[in-house]
C-alpha cells in the first residue's frame, strides 16, 4: 500500500509513509493535503492507509490532550527528532514505531518528560537554519513552564 499524490501539474509520486512526504512538501502542500483529506473524511468513511493519514494530519493540525498518542507519551522511548524545515514540521520517532508530527510554531500537549528527552537528544536537521534554533528555543521555554 502506498499514498499516491497527484499534483495540480499532473505529476504523480508514491509514498509508503507520511513522513517521507515531508521531504518533498512545503507548507502550502501540507495545508492543501489536510484540507483535501478533511473534505474527503466528511463525505466518506476512511479505511486503511487513508485512516492512518487522517490520524497523522489530525495530530498535526488539531492536537487534543484527549488523544491516546498524547496520553501514552510517557510510555514511549524517543529514538530521534527531526526537523523538515521546507514545510515547518518536526517529527518524533518512538521506539514503538510511532511517529508524531508537529508544526514548529504550534504548541502540543507534550509532557515535561518528553520535552526533556527531546532536548537530551540531538535535533536532526539537513542544514543549519533559523527554524531549528526557533524550535530549540521554543522547546526549552516549554520545559521551563
N, C-alpha and C positions, 0 to 999 in steps of 0.2 A: 504494500500500500504506500502511496505517495500523495503529497499535495501537488496538484497541478496549478500553477499560477500562470494565467494568461493576461498579459499586459494590454493596455489600450492600443499599442502599436502592433499587436498580433503576435509578439514573441512569447514563447512558452518556456517555462522551466519547471522541473520537478524537484521537490524537496521531501526527504524522508522524515525530517523532524522540523518543528517550528524554529528552533534555534539556528538552524542552517540558513533560514530566510534572512536572518538579521545581517549576514554578511553582504547581502545584495540589496537590502531595503534601506530607504531613507525614512525620515519622519512621516512624510506625506503618504508613503506606501503603507506604513503601519496604520495610520488613521483610516485610509481607504479600505484596507483589509478588515479592520474592526467594523466599519460601517457596513460593508458588504455581508460579512458573516452575521452581524446583528440583524440585518434585514432578512436574511435567509432563515435565521433562527425563529423570527417572529411569524413566518409563514409556513415553516415546515419543521418536522421533528428531525433533529440531527442525530446521526448514528456514526459509529466507527471513528475514523480519523477526524471527521467534521466536529464531532463531540469533543475530541481531545483539543482540537484547535480552538474551539469556543471556550473551553476551560482555561487555556493559556491566555486568551485575549481578555476574558473576564478578570483573571488575576492581574493582568497588566493594566487594564483601563478602569475596572470597577472593584478594587480590593475591598473586602469586607472582613472584619475581625471574626465573623461567624464562620467563614470558610475553613474547612478542615486543614488546608495547607498552612494556614497561619496558626491554628490551634495546636498543631502537631510539630511545630518547628523545633521545639526543644528535643525532639526525638531524632532529629537529623544531624548528621555529621557533615559539615561543609567541606567539600573537596576543593572547590575553586569558585572564584567570582570573576567574571569577565565583562568588560565594557565594549559595547558596539557603538562607537561614537557617531557613525553615519546616521543612525536612527535614534540615538539618545536612550538606548535600552541597556541595562546590565542584567546579567544572569547569574544566579547562584546555582551551582551544581552540587547536589547532595549525594551522599553515599547510597541512597536508595534508588538512584537513577532519576529522581525528581529534579526538574529544572524550574526555578522560579524566576520569571521575567518581570522586570520592573523598569519604569521610566525614571530617568535621572532626577527630574525636577519634582517628582511626586513622592509624597510620604506614604509609606506602607506600614502595616502593623507588625513590624519586626520587633522581637523581644530583645532586651538588653544583651542576653547571652549570645544571640545570633549576631547582633551588631559587633560585639566584642570578637567573635570568631572571624567575622569579615575583616576587621582591622588587623587581626593577628596573621591573616593570610595576605599574600601579595595580590593586588588588583592586576589582572591580566589585561594588557592593552596592546594594540598593534603599534602605536606610536604615542609619544608624549603629546598631550593636548590639554587645553584648559578644562574641558569637560571632566577629565579624570580627576583633576585637582578639586573641582567643584564637588564631585561625588565623594571624594575622601573627606573634604571639609564637612559636607552635609552629614555623612555617616558619623563622624566624630561628634558633631553637635547633637545628633540624636542619642548617642551613647551617654552624653553628659546629662541628659534630661532625666 
